[in-house]
Amino acid sequence: LLTLDMLHQTTDFPAGTTPYTIGWRSVAVSLSDIAAMGGTPLAVLLGLSVPEADVAFADEVLSGAQDCCTAAGGELAGGDLDSSQELFLSSCALGECPSPVLRKGAQPGELVCITGPLGTTAQALHLMEGGHTEEANRLLRFAPRTAEGQRIAEIASSMIDISDGLAHSLHLLAESSNVGFRVESKRVQWVPGLRAPAWDYGEDFELLYTVPERLHNPKLGTAIGQVTKEGVYLSGPRTERPLPDRGYSHGR
Amino acid sequence: LLTLDMLHQTTDFPAGTTPYTIGWRSVAVSLSDIAAMGGTPLAVLLGLSVPEADVAFADEVLSGAQDCCTAAGGELAGGDLDSSQELFLSSCALGECPSPVLRKGAQPGELVCITGPLGTTAQALHLMEGGHTEEANRLLRFAPRTAEGQRIAEIASSMIDISDGLAHSLHLLAESSNVGFRVESKRVQWVPGLRAPAWDYGEDFELLYTVPERLHNPKLGTAIGQVTKEGVYLSGPRTERPLPDRGYSHGR
Protein backbone atom coordinates (compact mmCIF):
# COMPACT_ATOMS: atom_id res chain seq x y z
CA LEU A 1 0.00 0.00 0.00
CA LEU A 2 1.35 3.39 -0.94
CA THR A 3 -0.40 6.68 -0.29
CA LEU A 4 0.39 10.37 -0.67
CA ASP A 5 -1.37 13.40 0.77
CA MET A 6 -0.79 17.11 0.50
CA LEU A 7 -1.80 19.61 3.15
CA HIS A 8 -1.42 23.35 3.37
CA GLN A 9 -1.95 26.15 5.82
CA THR A 10 -5.03 27.86 4.38
CA THR A 11 -7.16 24.78 3.94
CA ASP A 12 -5.98 22.28 6.48
CA PHE A 13 -4.77 24.08 9.54
CA PRO A 14 -6.94 26.70 11.22
CA ALA A 15 -5.21 29.49 13.15
CA GLY A 16 -4.23 28.15 16.56
CA THR A 17 -3.06 24.77 15.29
CA THR A 18 0.38 24.17 16.80
CA PRO A 19 3.30 23.00 14.65
CA TYR A 20 3.37 19.79 16.72
CA THR A 21 -0.28 19.12 15.85
CA ILE A 22 0.39 19.98 12.19
CA GLY A 23 3.13 17.35 12.03
CA TRP A 24 1.01 14.77 13.83
CA ARG A 25 -1.99 15.35 11.61
CA SER A 26 -0.08 15.35 8.34
CA VAL A 27 1.22 11.88 9.08
CA ALA A 28 -2.11 10.74 10.52
CA VAL A 29 -3.93 11.46 7.26
CA SER A 30 -1.69 9.01 5.40
CA LEU A 31 -1.65 6.40 8.14
CA SER A 32 -5.44 6.52 8.20
CA ASP A 33 -5.44 5.59 4.51
CA ILE A 34 -3.29 2.56 5.36
CA ALA A 35 -5.64 1.74 8.25
CA ALA A 36 -8.66 1.92 5.95
CA MET A 37 -7.34 -1.00 3.91
CA GLY A 38 -6.36 -3.03 6.94
CA GLY A 39 -2.65 -2.47 6.38
CA THR A 40 0.38 -2.39 8.63
CA PRO A 41 2.40 0.83 8.23
CA LEU A 42 6.06 0.30 7.40
CA ALA A 43 7.53 3.70 6.56
CA VAL A 44 6.45 7.32 6.44
CA LEU A 45 8.10 10.20 4.59
CA LEU A 46 7.27 13.82 5.34
CA GLY A 47 7.82 16.73 2.99
CA LEU A 48 7.80 20.07 4.71
CA SER A 49 7.94 23.50 3.13
CA VAL A 50 7.96 26.27 5.70
CA PRO A 51 7.99 30.05 5.32
CA GLU A 52 11.41 31.58 5.81
CA ALA A 53 13.00 28.22 6.63
CA ASP A 54 11.88 28.43 10.26
CA VAL A 55 13.96 25.66 11.86
CA ALA A 56 12.32 25.73 15.30
CA PHE A 57 8.92 25.40 13.64
CA ALA A 58 10.17 22.52 11.48
CA ASP A 59 11.55 20.73 14.55
CA GLU A 60 8.17 20.90 16.26
CA VAL A 61 6.44 19.59 13.13
CA LEU A 62 8.86 16.66 12.93
CA SER A 63 8.37 15.92 16.61
CA GLY A 64 4.59 15.65 16.08
CA ALA A 65 5.11 13.49 12.99
CA GLN A 66 7.44 11.20 14.94
CA ASP A 67 5.02 10.81 17.83
CA CYS A 68 2.14 9.98 15.48
CA CYS A 69 4.29 7.22 13.95
CA THR A 70 5.10 5.93 17.42
CA ALA A 71 1.38 5.85 18.25
CA ALA A 72 0.10 4.32 15.02
CA GLY A 73 3.01 2.44 13.49
CA GLY A 74 5.48 3.06 10.71
CA GLU A 75 8.97 4.46 10.82
CA LEU A 76 9.47 8.13 10.02
CA ALA A 77 12.22 7.35 7.55
CA GLY A 78 12.97 10.66 5.85
CA GLY A 79 11.47 13.29 3.62
CA ASP A 80 12.19 16.62 2.06
CA LEU A 81 12.67 20.10 3.49
CA ASP A 82 11.93 23.23 1.50
CA SER A 83 10.80 26.79 2.02
CA SER A 84 7.82 28.61 0.52
CA GLN A 85 5.49 31.48 1.27
CA GLU A 86 2.67 29.26 2.43
CA LEU A 87 3.20 26.32 4.76
CA PHE A 88 2.92 23.15 2.72
CA LEU A 89 3.25 19.54 3.75
CA SER A 90 3.25 16.27 1.94
CA SER A 91 3.12 12.91 3.61
CA CYS A 92 3.62 9.51 2.13
CA ALA A 93 3.03 6.19 3.84
CA LEU A 94 4.08 2.71 2.77
CA GLY A 95 2.24 -0.23 4.25
CA GLU A 96 1.80 -3.93 3.74
CA CYS A 97 -1.29 -6.05 3.84
CA PRO A 98 -1.87 -9.74 3.04
CA SER A 99 -5.32 -9.01 1.57
CA PRO A 100 -6.32 -5.35 1.47
CA VAL A 101 -9.94 -4.43 2.12
CA LEU A 102 -11.30 -2.31 -0.72
CA ARG A 103 -14.27 0.01 -1.10
CA LYS A 104 -15.79 -2.69 -3.24
CA GLY A 105 -17.20 -5.84 -1.69
CA ALA A 106 -20.24 -4.89 0.43
CA GLN A 107 -23.27 -7.19 0.04
CA PRO A 108 -26.94 -6.37 0.73
CA GLY A 109 -28.00 -7.72 4.13
CA GLU A 110 -24.66 -6.98 5.81
CA LEU A 111 -24.20 -4.48 8.62
CA VAL A 112 -22.49 -1.14 8.20
CA CYS A 113 -20.33 -0.19 11.18
CA ILE A 114 -18.17 2.68 12.37
CA THR A 115 -15.26 2.71 14.82
CA GLY A 116 -16.17 5.84 16.76
CA PRO A 117 -18.24 8.98 17.11
CA LEU A 118 -18.63 11.64 14.45
CA GLY A 119 -17.66 15.30 14.64
CA THR A 120 -14.27 15.23 16.34
CA THR A 121 -12.65 17.69 13.95
CA ALA A 122 -15.77 19.87 13.78
CA GLN A 123 -15.74 20.07 17.56
CA ALA A 124 -12.02 20.93 17.51
CA LEU A 125 -12.65 23.81 15.08
CA HIS A 126 -15.48 25.03 17.27
CA LEU A 127 -13.24 24.96 20.35
CA MET A 128 -10.47 26.72 18.39
CA GLU A 129 -12.83 29.55 17.47
CA GLY A 130 -13.81 29.84 21.10
CA GLY A 131 -10.18 30.24 22.15
CA HIS A 132 -9.89 26.78 23.74
CA THR A 133 -6.74 26.18 21.78
CA GLU A 134 -5.19 23.49 23.89
CA GLU A 135 -8.24 21.24 23.96
CA ALA A 136 -8.79 21.84 20.25
CA ASN A 137 -5.24 20.75 19.43
CA ARG A 138 -5.66 17.66 21.57
CA LEU A 139 -8.79 16.67 19.63
CA LEU A 140 -7.03 17.26 16.32
CA ARG A 141 -4.36 14.75 17.29
CA PHE A 142 -6.48 11.67 16.78
CA ALA A 143 -4.54 8.40 16.57
CA PRO A 144 -5.15 6.76 13.21
CA ARG A 145 -7.00 3.48 13.66
CA THR A 146 -4.29 1.23 12.27
CA ALA A 147 -4.54 -1.47 14.96
CA GLU A 148 -8.34 -1.61 14.64
CA GLY A 149 -8.09 -1.60 10.85
CA GLN A 150 -5.92 -4.70 10.88
CA ARG A 151 -8.41 -6.60 13.04
CA ILE A 152 -11.42 -5.34 11.08
CA ALA A 153 -9.76 -6.47 7.84
CA GLU A 154 -10.23 -10.07 9.00
CA ILE A 155 -14.02 -9.71 8.95
CA ALA A 156 -14.96 -6.72 6.75
CA SER A 157 -16.23 -6.94 3.17
CA SER A 158 -15.47 -3.26 2.36
CA MET A 159 -13.91 -0.32 4.22
CA ILE A 160 -13.09 3.40 3.98
CA ASP A 161 -12.14 6.14 6.39
CA ILE A 162 -14.55 9.02 6.85
CA SER A 163 -12.15 11.81 6.00
CA ASP A 164 -14.64 13.08 3.41
CA GLY A 165 -17.52 13.00 5.88
CA LEU A 166 -19.94 10.19 6.68
CA ALA A 167 -22.43 11.04 3.94
CA HIS A 168 -19.90 11.12 1.10
CA SER A 169 -18.04 8.09 2.43
CA LEU A 170 -21.28 6.07 2.42
CA HIS A 171 -21.92 7.14 -1.15
CA LEU A 172 -18.38 6.16 -2.15
CA LEU A 173 -18.82 2.68 -0.66
CA ALA A 174 -22.28 2.40 -2.23
CA GLU A 175 -20.97 3.30 -5.66
CA SER A 176 -17.90 1.06 -5.50
CA SER A 177 -19.85 -1.94 -4.17
CA ASN A 178 -22.97 -1.25 -6.20
CA VAL A 179 -25.18 -1.35 -3.14
CA GLY A 180 -27.12 1.08 -0.94
CA PHE A 181 -27.30 1.85 2.79
CA ARG A 182 -29.94 2.49 5.38
CA VAL A 183 -28.42 4.22 8.39
CA GLU A 184 -30.45 4.42 11.60
CA SER A 185 -29.85 7.91 12.86
CA LYS A 186 -30.30 7.01 16.52
CA ARG A 187 -27.42 4.56 16.34
CA VAL A 188 -24.91 7.15 15.17
CA GLN A 189 -22.85 8.60 17.98
CA TRP A 190 -21.52 12.13 18.12
CA VAL A 191 -18.60 13.59 19.99
CA PRO A 192 -19.77 14.92 23.38
CA GLY A 193 -20.55 18.63 23.45
CA LEU A 194 -20.90 18.98 19.68
CA ARG A 195 -23.09 21.99 19.01
CA ALA A 196 -24.54 21.27 15.61
CA PRO A 197 -24.24 17.68 14.34
CA ALA A 198 -24.04 17.45 10.55
CA TRP A 199 -23.73 14.41 8.32
CA ASP A 200 -21.12 16.00 6.13
CA TYR A 201 -18.58 16.93 8.80
CA GLY A 202 -15.28 15.78 7.46
CA GLU A 203 -11.61 15.41 8.26
CA ASP A 204 -12.39 12.67 10.73
CA PHE A 205 -10.64 9.37 10.57
CA GLU A 206 -12.90 6.75 12.01
CA LEU A 207 -13.26 3.65 9.85
CA LEU A 208 -16.55 2.87 8.13
CA TYR A 209 -16.95 -0.75 7.06
CA THR A 210 -19.41 -3.45 6.13
CA VAL A 211 -19.50 -6.89 7.71
CA PRO A 212 -21.72 -9.99 7.57
CA GLU A 213 -23.98 -9.96 10.64
CA ARG A 214 -22.61 -13.24 12.01
CA LEU A 215 -19.05 -11.82 12.02
CA HIS A 216 -19.93 -8.49 13.63
CA ASN A 217 -17.86 -7.76 16.73
CA PRO A 218 -19.13 -4.81 18.82
CA LYS A 219 -15.62 -4.28 20.19
CA LEU A 220 -14.50 -3.32 16.68
CA GLY A 221 -17.24 -0.81 15.95
CA THR A 222 -20.88 0.14 16.30
CA ALA A 223 -23.41 -1.10 13.75
CA ILE A 224 -25.22 1.99 12.48
CA GLY A 225 -27.35 0.39 9.77
CA GLN A 226 -27.65 -2.14 6.98
CA VAL A 227 -26.38 -2.63 3.47
CA THR A 228 -29.32 -2.47 1.04
CA LYS A 229 -29.73 -2.89 -2.69
CA GLU A 230 -29.65 0.80 -3.59
CA GLY A 231 -29.88 4.36 -2.37
CA VAL A 232 -28.42 5.92 0.77
CA TYR A 233 -31.10 6.60 3.36
CA LEU A 234 -31.22 7.88 6.88
CA SER A 235 -34.02 6.38 8.92
CA GLY A 236 -35.47 8.06 12.00
CA PRO A 237 -38.15 6.77 14.39
CA ARG A 238 -40.98 7.33 11.89
CA THR A 239 -39.50 8.64 8.67
CA GLU A 240 -36.84 7.73 6.17
CA ARG A 241 -35.12 10.31 4.00
CA PRO A 242 -32.34 10.22 1.43
CA LEU A 243 -28.89 11.19 2.74
CA PRO A 244 -27.53 13.42 -0.02
CA ASP A 245 -24.00 12.90 -1.37
CA ARG A 246 -22.65 16.05 0.14
CA GLY A 247 -18.89 15.93 0.51
CA TYR A 248 -16.97 17.73 3.14
CA SER A 249 -15.71 21.05 1.89
CA HIS A 250 -12.68 22.46 3.61
CA GLY A 251 -13.11 25.44 5.84
CA ARG A 252 -16.78 24.77 6.40
CA LEU B 1 13.61 2.40 -1.77
CA LEU B 2 11.15 5.15 -0.98
CA THR B 3 11.67 8.83 -1.78
CA LEU B 4 9.64 12.00 -1.57
CA ASP B 5 10.26 15.39 -3.17
CA MET B 6 8.43 18.68 -3.06
CA LEU B 7 8.53 21.27 -5.84
CA HIS B 8 6.88 24.62 -6.23
CA GLN B 9 6.43 27.32 -8.79
CA THR B 10 8.69 30.07 -7.46
CA THR B 11 11.74 27.93 -6.87
CA ASP B 12 11.57 25.07 -9.30
CA PHE B 13 9.83 26.21 -12.45
CA PRO B 14 10.98 29.34 -14.26
CA ALA B 15 8.41 31.26 -16.29
CA GLY B 16 8.01 29.51 -19.63
CA THR B 17 8.07 25.99 -18.21
CA THR B 18 5.07 24.17 -19.67
CA PRO B 19 2.71 22.16 -17.46
CA TYR B 20 3.79 19.02 -19.37
CA THR B 21 7.43 19.72 -18.49
CA ILE B 22 6.44 20.45 -14.88
CA GLY B 23 4.80 17.04 -14.59
CA TRP B 24 7.72 15.29 -16.26
CA ARG B 25 10.29 16.96 -14.08
CA SER B 26 8.44 16.44 -10.81
CA VAL B 27 8.44 12.71 -11.38
CA ALA B 28 11.99 12.75 -12.79
CA VAL B 29 13.39 14.18 -9.57
CA SER B 30 12.13 11.19 -7.59
CA LEU B 31 13.03 8.60 -10.21
CA SER B 32 16.54 10.06 -10.28
CA ASP B 33 16.80 9.33 -6.55
CA ILE B 34 15.86 5.71 -7.25
CA ALA B 35 18.39 5.63 -10.11
CA ALA B 36 21.14 6.96 -7.83
CA MET B 37 20.89 3.85 -5.65
CA GLY B 38 20.70 1.47 -8.58
CA GLY B 39 17.03 0.73 -8.03
CA THR B 40 14.18 -0.35 -10.28
CA PRO B 41 11.18 2.00 -10.01
CA LEU B 42 7.90 0.25 -9.15
CA ALA B 43 5.34 2.96 -8.44
CA VAL B 44 5.11 6.73 -8.51
CA LEU B 45 2.53 8.94 -6.78
CA LEU B 46 2.07 12.59 -7.70
CA GLY B 47 0.52 15.22 -5.47
CA LEU B 48 -0.60 18.30 -7.36
CA SER B 49 -1.97 21.50 -5.93
CA VAL B 50 -2.92 24.00 -8.63
CA PRO B 51 -4.27 27.55 -8.44
CA GLU B 52 -8.02 27.76 -8.97
CA ALA B 53 -8.34 24.03 -9.63
CA ASP B 54 -7.28 24.45 -13.27
CA VAL B 55 -8.26 21.06 -14.74
CA ALA B 56 -6.70 21.54 -18.18
CA PHE B 57 -3.42 22.48 -16.52
CA ALA B 58 -3.62 19.46 -14.23
CA ASP B 59 -4.25 17.16 -17.20
CA GLU B 60 -1.11 18.42 -18.93
CA VAL B 61 0.93 17.93 -15.76
CA LEU B 62 -0.33 14.36 -15.41
CA SER B 63 0.44 13.68 -19.04
CA GLY B 64 4.07 14.75 -18.53
CA ALA B 65 4.29 12.69 -15.35
CA GLN B 66 2.92 9.65 -17.17
CA ASP B 67 5.37 10.00 -20.05
CA CYS B 68 8.33 10.31 -17.68
CA CYS B 69 7.25 7.05 -16.01
CA THR B 70 6.98 5.41 -19.41
CA ALA B 71 10.50 6.60 -20.25
CA ALA B 72 12.21 5.75 -16.98
CA GLY B 73 10.11 3.07 -15.33
CA GLY B 74 7.54 2.89 -12.58
CA GLU B 75 3.76 2.97 -12.75
CA LEU B 76 2.02 6.29 -12.09
CA ALA B 77 -0.31 4.70 -9.57
CA GLY B 78 -2.19 7.62 -8.04
CA GLY B 79 -1.71 10.69 -5.93
CA ASP B 80 -3.56 13.63 -4.50
CA LEU B 81 -5.20 16.66 -6.09
CA ASP B 82 -5.64 19.93 -4.26
CA SER B 83 -5.81 23.64 -4.97
CA SER B 84 -3.66 26.44 -3.55
CA GLN B 85 -2.46 29.91 -4.44
CA GLU B 86 0.97 28.77 -5.52
CA LEU B 87 1.51 25.74 -7.73
CA PHE B 88 2.86 22.95 -5.54
CA LEU B 89 3.82 19.41 -6.40
CA SER B 90 4.95 16.44 -4.44
CA SER B 91 6.26 13.26 -5.96
CA CYS B 92 6.94 9.97 -4.32
CA ALA B 93 8.68 6.97 -5.87
CA LEU B 94 8.89 3.40 -4.63
CA GLY B 95 11.65 1.23 -5.98
CA GLU B 96 13.33 -2.07 -5.32
CA CYS B 97 16.97 -3.00 -5.32
CA PRO B 98 18.79 -6.21 -4.36
CA SER B 99 21.74 -4.26 -2.92
CA PRO B 100 21.39 -0.47 -3.00
CA VAL B 101 24.48 1.62 -3.69
CA LEU B 102 24.98 4.20 -0.95
CA ARG B 103 26.94 7.41 -0.69
CA LYS B 104 29.25 5.51 1.59
CA GLY B 105 31.69 3.00 0.19
CA ALA B 106 34.23 4.85 -1.97
CA GLN B 107 37.87 3.78 -1.49
CA PRO B 108 41.04 5.79 -2.19
CA GLY B 109 42.56 4.74 -5.53
CA GLU B 110 39.21 4.18 -7.25
CA LEU B 111 37.97 6.25 -10.16
CA VAL B 112 35.18 8.80 -9.92
CA CYS B 113 32.87 8.81 -12.93
CA ILE B 114 29.87 10.68 -14.27
CA THR B 115 27.19 9.58 -16.74
CA GLY B 116 26.97 12.76 -18.80
CA PRO B 117 27.82 16.40 -19.30
CA LEU B 118 27.22 19.16 -16.77
CA GLY B 119 25.04 22.22 -17.14
CA THR B 120 21.90 20.89 -18.85
CA THR B 121 19.50 22.75 -16.58
CA ALA B 122 21.65 25.87 -16.51
CA GLN B 123 21.61 25.88 -20.29
CA ALA B 124 17.82 25.42 -20.28
CA LEU B 125 17.39 28.42 -17.99
CA HIS B 126 19.65 30.44 -20.24
CA LEU B 127 17.61 29.47 -23.31
CA MET B 128 14.38 30.25 -21.44
CA GLU B 129 15.62 33.75 -20.65
CA GLY B 130 16.47 34.22 -24.30
CA GLY B 131 12.95 33.28 -25.35
CA HIS B 132 13.88 29.86 -26.75
CA THR B 133 11.09 28.30 -24.76
CA GLU B 134 10.61 25.14 -26.74
CA GLU B 135 14.24 24.09 -26.72
CA ALA B 136 14.51 25.03 -23.05
CA ASN B 137 11.55 22.80 -22.18
CA ARG B 138 13.04 19.96 -24.15
CA LEU B 139 16.31 20.22 -22.19
CA LEU B 140 14.41 20.29 -18.90
CA ARG B 141 12.78 16.98 -19.73
CA PHE B 142 15.84 14.85 -19.10
CA ALA B 143 15.16 11.13 -18.74
CA PRO B 144 16.26 9.94 -15.30
CA ARG B 145 19.14 7.48 -15.58
CA THR B 146 17.35 4.49 -14.09
CA ALA B 147 18.57 1.94 -16.65
CA GLU B 148 22.17 3.15 -16.32
CA GLY B 149 21.87 3.24 -12.53
CA GLN B 150 20.92 -0.43 -12.42
CA ARG B 151 23.95 -1.43 -14.49
CA ILE B 152 26.30 0.88 -12.60
CA ALA B 153 25.08 -0.60 -9.32
CA GLU B 154 26.81 -3.86 -10.28
CA ILE B 155 30.23 -2.21 -10.26
CA ALA B 156 30.04 1.02 -8.21
CA SER B 157 31.24 1.41 -4.62
CA SER B 158 29.25 4.62 -4.00
CA MET B 159 26.80 6.75 -6.00
CA ILE B 160 24.73 9.95 -5.92
CA ASP B 161 22.92 12.09 -8.46
CA ILE B 162 24.18 15.61 -9.07
CA SER B 163 20.94 17.42 -8.33
CA ASP B 164 22.79 19.60 -5.81
CA GLY B 165 25.56 20.39 -8.29
CA LEU B 166 28.83 18.58 -8.95
CA ALA B 167 30.80 20.39 -6.24
CA HIS B 168 28.36 19.71 -3.41
CA SER B 169 27.71 16.15 -4.60
CA LEU B 170 31.44 15.39 -4.50
CA HIS B 171 31.61 16.77 -0.97
CA LEU B 172 28.61 14.66 0.07
CA LEU B 173 30.27 11.48 -1.27
CA ALA B 174 33.57 12.51 0.32
CA GLU B 175 31.98 13.03 3.71
CA SER B 176 29.88 9.87 3.67
CA SER B 177 32.75 7.69 2.46
CA ASN B 178 35.41 9.49 4.49
CA VAL B 179 37.57 10.05 1.41
CA GLY B 180 38.61 12.90 -0.89
CA PHE B 181 38.57 13.52 -4.64
CA ARG B 182 40.87 14.93 -7.27
CA VAL B 183 38.88 15.88 -10.36
CA GLU B 184 40.76 16.62 -13.55
CA SER B 185 38.98 19.63 -14.99
CA LYS B 186 39.83 18.80 -18.61
CA ARG B 187 37.97 15.50 -18.31
CA VAL B 188 34.70 17.10 -17.27
CA GLN B 189 32.30 17.61 -20.15
CA TRP B 190 29.82 20.44 -20.47
CA VAL B 191 26.60 20.70 -22.40
CA PRO B 192 27.28 22.20 -25.87
CA GLY B 193 26.72 25.94 -26.09
CA LEU B 194 26.87 26.54 -22.35
CA ARG B 195 27.83 30.16 -21.84
CA ALA B 196 29.39 30.15 -18.41
CA PRO B 197 30.37 26.75 -16.98
CA ALA B 198 30.21 26.65 -13.18
CA TRP B 199 30.94 23.80 -10.77
CA ASP B 200 27.90 24.49 -8.66
CA TYR B 201 25.26 24.32 -11.38
CA GLY B 202 22.51 22.15 -10.00
CA GLU B 203 19.21 20.49 -10.78
CA ASP B 204 20.94 18.10 -13.11
CA PHE B 205 20.46 14.41 -12.79
CA GLU B 206 23.52 12.69 -14.09
CA LEU B 207 24.89 10.00 -11.81
CA LEU B 208 28.22 10.49 -10.05
CA TYR B 209 29.84 7.29 -8.81
CA THR B 210 33.06 5.66 -7.74
CA VAL B 211 34.36 2.40 -9.15
CA PRO B 212 37.52 0.28 -8.84
CA GLU B 213 39.67 0.96 -11.90
CA ARG B 214 39.58 -2.68 -13.12
CA LEU B 215 35.74 -2.57 -13.22
CA HIS B 216 35.43 0.78 -14.98
CA ASN B 217 33.30 0.61 -18.12
CA PRO B 218 33.49 3.72 -20.35
CA LYS B 219 30.04 2.91 -21.73
CA LEU B 220 28.59 3.60 -18.29
CA GLY B 221 30.27 6.92 -17.70
CA THR B 222 33.36 9.08 -18.07
CA ALA B 223 36.11 8.90 -15.47
CA ILE B 224 36.73 12.49 -14.34
CA GLY B 225 39.22 11.86 -11.56
CA GLN B 226 40.36 9.71 -8.63
CA VAL B 227 39.27 8.99 -5.11
CA THR B 228 41.92 10.26 -2.69
CA LYS B 229 42.37 10.17 1.05
CA GLU B 230 41.02 13.63 1.77
CA GLY B 231 40.01 17.01 0.38
CA VAL B 232 38.15 17.81 -2.84
CA TYR B 233 40.48 19.26 -5.44
CA LEU B 234 40.19 20.36 -9.02
CA SER B 235 43.37 19.84 -10.98
CA GLY B 236 44.19 21.78 -14.11
CA PRO B 237 47.17 21.41 -16.47
CA ARG B 238 49.56 23.06 -14.01
CA THR B 239 47.69 23.89 -10.84
CA GLU B 240 45.50 22.20 -8.32
CA ARG B 241 42.95 24.12 -6.26
CA PRO B 242 40.34 23.17 -3.68
CA LEU B 243 36.79 22.84 -5.05
CA PRO B 244 34.68 24.56 -2.41
CA ASP B 245 31.54 22.88 -1.03
CA ARG B 246 29.20 25.32 -2.69
CA GLY B 247 25.72 23.87 -3.08
CA TYR B 248 23.36 24.79 -5.81
CA SER B 249 21.01 27.54 -4.76
CA HIS B 250 17.71 27.71 -6.55
CA GLY B 251 17.09 30.54 -8.96
CA ARG B 252 20.80 31.16 -9.52
Interface residues (C-beta under 8 A of the other chain):
Chain A: L2 T3 L4 D5 M6 H8 T10 T11 A43 L45 L46 G47 L48 S49 A77 G78 G79 D80 D82 S84 Q85 E86 F88 S90 C92 L94
Chain B: L2 T3 L4 D5 M6 H8 T10 T11 A43 L45 L46 G47 L48 S49 A77 G78 G79 D80 D82 S84 Q85 E86 F88 S90 C92 L94
